[in-house]
Amino acid sequence: MRPLGLYLHIPFCRSKCLYCDFCSVPRPEAGVVDAYLARLEADLRAAARLCGDCTVDSVYFGGGTPTLLPPGRLAGLLSAVASAFRLSPQAEVTAECNPATGSREAFALLRRAGFNRLSIGLQSADAAELRALGRLHTWPDFLRTWEQARAAGFDNLSADVMFGIPHQTGQSFARTLEQVCALRPQHLSCYALTVEPGTPYGRRGEAALDLPDEERVRQMYLDAIAYLGAQGLAQYEISNFARPGYECRHNLKYWNAEEYLGFGPAAHSDFGGVRTANAADLPAYLAGSLPAARETPGREERMNEYVMLRMRLCAGLDTRAFAARFGTGAGRFCAALERYAAGGFVRRTASGPAFTPEGMLVSNTILSEVLDFNA
C-alpha cells in the first residue's frame, strides 16, 4: 500500500496576529463553519475514490486554530477521514492548538477520538513580546493548556516558539526556551519571524518594529540549537527539534518528497506526480469553485526539488535514496554543495552532503546557486 499524508486546513481563529499571512478568518459565524465543514467532508469523500491503494499514516489539522472548533466537530472530521480513507491504526494525528482554546474535557474527547499529537503555539513566554505579536494568550494560559493536554492523555506535545521578534533579546529568548524545556516537550518548532507584505507588520515596515539585528538573530538561532540539544531535543530540520522517535512524521513527508493531499483554501497537494496549490479564497471554497494551480513537474525539476527538500533536514542528501528514486547518481549536486564545505556551511556525511548550523542560516542562498529549476 502507498503511504499517504492528509492535511486539513481549518481557517478560523480568535483574532489575526500582527505577523500572520495565513489563510484564516477571525470569529467566524456559525453558518460559515457549518458550510465549511460540510464542504471539507465532501472533498474528503471525493478524493478518497482516487486513493484505493493508499494507507493514510499521518493526518495534520492546521490553521488558523483547529481547536477553536467544538471538540465534537473536530472529532467528527477525523471520523470522516477514517470513513473515507484507509487510516492506519498507527497514524500520527496532529491538531494545532492555540493556548486557551481547549480544556481537559475537550482534549480528552479528542484523545478518545484518535488524536495523538498536539502542536501548541506559544511563540514567547514574555508578556511584552506576546503583546507585540498581537497574541491573545499569556504564559499562564499556555501552561494551563499544556497541563490540561497532559492530563487528558497526550504524551506527544510540541510547542512553537519564535525568535527575531519585536523587543526580543538573546536573554529573553533563552528564558522562553528554558521555561518550555522545563515542561519536557517531545518536540519544539523554532521559527524566525518573517515580515510578510500585506500583514500589519508588513504595512508598518521593519524599521518601525524594534526587531533584533541580523547578528543577534543569527546568535539566537545558534544558541537555540546548542541549548535544545543539551536538553535532549536534537535538531532534525532547519526549524524543528525532537526527542528520539518524536520527529513530526507528517512534516517529514514534505521534506522527503512523499505523497500528501491537502484540503481547504491555501492547501497544497503532491499526489500521483501532480502538484496542486489551492487559492487562499474561503468564499470560493464555500461556493465549490476554488481555483487551484496544477502542474506536473518533469524529472529534472523533481531532482532539484528533492535535493532542496532533503537539504532542509540535518541528515542532508541521501545519495542512495536519490539513486533509487531517479535511477541516476547525485554526483553533480554533491559536488556543487560540497564547494561550501571549506567555508563551514556544508559537512560531508556517509550518506551525502548536509548543512551545518551556519549553513542552515544561509541555506536559501546556497540552494539558489546550486539548483536549477529551469533546466
N, C-alpha and C positions, 0 to 999 in steps of 0.2 A: 504493500500500500504506500502511496505517496504521502509524506508528511505535509501538513498544511497549517499555516497560522492564520488566524482571523483577527482583524482589528475592527472594533465597533466604535464609531465616533459619537459621543454624547455632547452636543454643542450648547449645553446650558450651564450657567454659573450664577453665583450670587451677585457678582459685580466683575467688571473688567479691570484687571490690573493695569497699571500705567505703562507697562512694557509689553503687554500681550498683543500679539498679532495673530493668534489662533482663531479659528472659526468658532465663535461662541457668542451666545446671546444671554445677557443678564436678565434674571427674573422673568422667565417665560410664562405665558398664560397657560392654564391647564389644557385648553383645547389644542394649543400648538404642541405640547408634549405628547398628548394622546395621538395626534396625527403623525407625529414624527416616529413614535414607537411602532405604530401600525405599518408605516412605510418601511421601516428598518426590518421588521419581521417578514414582510412580503419580499424584500430584496434577499434576505437570507434564504428563503424557500426557493426563489428563482435561481440563485447562484448554486445552491446545493445540487441541482439537477445536472450540473456540469462537473461535479466532484465525486462521482460514484466510486472512483478508485483511490480516494483520499481519506486519510485519517487526520482529524484536527488534533494537534498536540499542543497548541497554545491559543488562548483567547485573551485579547487585551482590550479592555474598555477604557478609552481615553477621552479627553475633553479639551475645554470645559471641565466640568466636575461631575463624573458619573454618579457619585454618592449623593448628589443633590436630588436625584430621583428617589422616591419612596423605595425602600429595600425590596418590597414585593415586586415592583415593576422591574427593577434591575435583575432580580432572580428570575422573573418571567422571561426576560431577554435571553438569559443563559439557558433556560429551558427550551426556548425556541431554537437556539443553536443546537442543543442536543437532539431535538426532534428532527431537524433538517439535515444535519451532518452526522457522520460517524465520529463521535467525540471520544478520544482516548480516556480511559479511567485515570491515567497518569498525567493528563493535560495540565499544564500551568495555566491558571485562570486568574488574571490580574484586573483589579479596578484601581484607577487613580482616585485619590481622595484628598480633599482639602480639609484641614482641621476644622472642627466644629460643624461638619456636615454628616455626622454619624453618631451613633450611640452604641453601647454594649449590646442592646437588644437588636439593633439594626445589623451590626456586624455579625452577631450570632446567626441571624437569619441568612445573611449572605454566605456565611461559612457552611451552614447546612445545605444551602443550595448548590454548593460546589466551588465557590470562590476560595482560592487558597493562597492568594498573594495580594497585598495592598501596597500601593505606592503613594505615600503621604507627602504632600507638598509643604514643606516648612519654609524654605528659601533662606531664612535667617532666624536666629534666636534673639536678635537685638531689636528692641521695640522701635527705635528710631529708624532703623533700616527697613523694617516691615512697613512702617508708615510711608516712607519714601517710595516704596514699591507699589503702594496702593493696596496692600494686603489687608484683609479684614480681621485676621486672627492674631493671636498673641502666642508667646511661648507657652503659657499655661494651657491655652486651647489645644496646642499641638500635643503637649504632654498628656493631657486628658484623653485626647483621641487615640494616641499611641497605646496608653494603658488599657483603654476600653477594647481596642482591637486585640491586644494580647489576651485579655480576659475572655474574649469571645472565641479564642482558639486559633488565632492567626499566628503561626510560627515562622512566617516568611514575610517580613516587613521591610520596606525600602523607604528611605527619606530622600527628598530633593533639597539641595542647598544651592545657593548661587554665590558667585564672587564677582568682584569688579562692579559692585552696585553702589549707588549714591551713599556718601558719608562713611563707607566701609573702610576699615583699616586692617592691616595684617593681624593685629591683635584681636579685633572684634570677630574676624572670620575664624581665627583659631579657637576663640571661645565657643562659637557656634558648633564647630566640629567636635570640640571636647564634650559639649552638652549632648549632642546627638550620639556620640560614641558611647557615652555612659549608659545609654539605653540598649546597647548591644544589638544594633540593627544587623540584619542579614545582608543588606545591600544599601548602597548610597550612590545617588547620582549627583554629580558636582559640576554645575554648568557656569560658564562665564556669561555675563549679561551681554546681549547684543541689542543695540538700539535700532529698532526696525522703523522704516518710514511708515507714516500713517498712524502710528501709535501716539499717545500723549507724550511719551518720552521723545519720539522722533520729531514731533512738532516743536518741542521745546529746544531740541538740539543738545548735543553732548556738552557743549561749553557751559550750559546752564544747570547741569545735573550734579556737579560736585562728584565726579567719578574719580576713582583712583587712577593714577597714571599707568602707562603701559608697563613700566618696570615693576611697579607694585603688584599689578595683576599677574604678571609672569611669576613673581615670587610667591604669591598666594597659591598659585597652581602647583608649583614645585613643592612648596611646604605641605600642601594637602596630600600629595602623593606619598611623601615620606611619612607624615603623621598617620594617615589612614593605613598604610602598610604595616606600621608598627602596632596598630590596633587590630590587626588581623583581617583588614579589608583590602585585599590586593587589587590593584588596578588591572582591569582586563580589557578596557576600551578607553578611548580618549577621555570620556567624561564619567565613566562608571567603575565602581569598586564593589567587591563582594567577598564574602567568606566562601571557602571552597564548597562548590556544589550549589551555590545560590546565585550564580550569574543569571541574568534575565534571559530565559530561553526564548521568549518571543522576540526580543530585540536582536538576539544573536541570529535569528533568521534573516534580518535585514543585512547584517554585516557579513554573513556567509552566503549572501545572494541566493537564498532559498525561496520557495514559493509562499505567497501570502495573498489574502484578499482583504480589502478594506471596504467598509460600508459607511455611508453617510457623506455629507459635504466635506470637501477637503481631504477625503481619504484616498490613499494610493493602493494599488494592487500590482502584483507581478505574478502572473499565472499563465501557464501554457505558452510561455515565450512572449507574452504580450504585457506591456506596461500600461497601466491606466491611472490617470490622475483626475479625480472628481473636482469640479469647480467648488469654490467656497461660497455656495449660494443656497442658503437654507430655504427661501421661498420656492426656488426652482425645484429643490429636492421634494418639498411637500407637494408640489404640483405634479410630480412624476416626470419632470423634464430637465433633469440635472445634466448640464453639459459635462462631458468628460473627454480629456485628451487621451488618445490611444497611439501607441507606437510599438513596432516590432523591431527591436534593436538587432543589428547584424552581429556576426561573430566577433569582429574586431572591436565593436563597441562593448559587447559583453565582456571581452577580455579586459579592456580598460576599466570597466565598471567593477569587475571582480577584484582587480588589484586595488582600486580606490577604496572599496568597502573593507576588504581584508586588512588594509593598512590602518584602518581605524582601531583594529584590535592590537593589544600589546603583543600577541603572538605573531603578528605580521603575516606576510605572504607565505602560504604553504605551497611550495613548488610541486610537490607530489599531487596534491589535490587539484592544483591548476592543470597539470598534465592529464589527470584522469578526466577532468571536465571538458577540456578543449582539444585533447589529442595532440598537443604540442607543448614544448617547453616554455618556461617563463624567463629564459635567459636574458632577453633584451630588457625586460622590466627589472630584473635583479641588477643587471649591470648599471642601468640608469639610476636606480635607487642607491646602490652602494657607492656611487660617487660622493654621496653626502656623509659617508661614514667618517671621513677624515675630519669633518667639522663637528663631529659628535652628535649628529642628528639621526643617524641610522646605525643600527648594530646588525651584525651578521649572526644568525642563529642556524641550528642544524636544519631547520625547515626552509629558511629563506630570510630575506631582509625584514627588519622591523624597526619602527621608530623608537628612539629613546624618549624620555620625558621632554627634553629640549626639542626634539624633533616633532613631538606632538604639537607643540606650540606653533610651529610653522608648517604643519603638515599640508595645509591647503595650498600654500605657495609652492612647496616641493612637488606635490602631486600635479599641480597645474603645469609644471615644467616637464614632468616625466611622462604624463599621459597625453594621449591624443584621441579625443572623441570625434574628430573629423576624418579619421583615417578610413 
